[in-house]
Amino acid sequence: MYAREPVPPFVSIAEMMKKFQSSTREMKHKLILTRPKEPEFVTAQRVRPTRVKSSAELEEEMMAKIPKFKARPRNKKVIFFVIYIYI
């Protein structure tokens, strides 16, 4: 007929926990520092990179847009007249 399987001996929860913890500690890997690595996105190859102008380049463009100052020649008659009055 049918044979019954033998009943395993009783093991308390504390004994099972101790056995589990002692067996898992041996399997743990040694902790090492991770080395950061920049991700390689596929979109970086597809999309053209946008170039942002630096503050120096923006300043150069602004200076180029400003109209140049050009002084008009002085009228010598006015200058000599003012000097003649104060003397």
Steps between C-alpha positions, in 0.01 A plus 500: 500500500602858555806570711500812711797731476701527818422811704803734522614592849360822650721807443414819685477836321803630692710209373378554143585873520846426638566248224371742233708794622817298533464359149424833331792686653744277322339574164518879530731673256773731615382861489690718252455854380300542183655688215261751347450472127325746273203347322523463124164610365406414144331838459835674544604357164173586322440856609734777397665651805383849590786741547444759770702818466723591789464830680817629331358427154169666588685807626704519179182489291340774708810718465498448122134610478560827688551786251848652502540847650631754256572849629438795275793733431517805726429845368818700565320834484283412800798384707705813430197720574444335842869537588494866393202574729656347812833671454 
